[in-house]
């Protein structure tokens, strides 16, 4: 599980770095195209207008890159939070599995039968907590999920209240 979290983190980080390097080269290309379009026969004032245009284009590109980077940062946070919750909630199951390997009496129908039932009840609670928290993580970090859930919930919630 920890290896999966590290792999997700490294993969997303390298993806962000790749996108940043490709966007830097595309910025350079856009800047070069704008300057190549300005001919020497143009009026000296037109160069100033082109610089304003280049700054406007660069500003727009910068805004979209910042927006994309912030979305990617949210995806990384959401993924790591989901992995962390999964790790915490499955740790009891891994401990019990390891302990069952070490203690042969910790099986169904053996000496620690009742304790095994209580422990598995706790493991099921942790599994439910995992599902419950994952819903709220998605609701918090994913605006599409949040908007779709709100639209469905409000449609059915208000439809029931208006019939009464």
C-alpha positions, 0 to 999 in steps of 0.5 A: 500500500505504501509502495502504491502511494509512492508510485502515485506521487512519483507518477503525478510529479513526473507528469506535472514536470513533463507538462510544465516543460512542454508548456514552457516550450509552447510559450517560447514557440508562441512568443517566437511566432508573434515576433516573426509575424512582425515585419520590418516594414511595419510602423514603429508603433505597431511593435508596441501593439504586438508586445501588448498582444504578446503580453496578453497572450502570455498572461492568458497562458499563464492564467490557464497554466496556473489553473491547470497546476492548481487542479493537478495539485488538487488531484495529487492531494485527493489521491494521496488522501484516499491512499492514506485513508485506505492505508489506515483503514486496512492496517487492522486487516493486515495485522489480523492476517499476519497474527493468524499466521503466527497464532494457529488458535486464532481461527474460526472454531478454535480457542479464540473464536469469539475474539476473532468475531469481535476483531472482524466486526471492528475490521468491517467498521474500518471498511465502512469508515473507509467508504464513508470518508472516500465519499467526502474526499471526492465531494470536497476535491472534485467539483464535477462530482459535487455538482452532479451529486447536488443536482441529483440530491436536490431534484429528488429531495425537493420532488419528495417535499413538493408531493407532500 
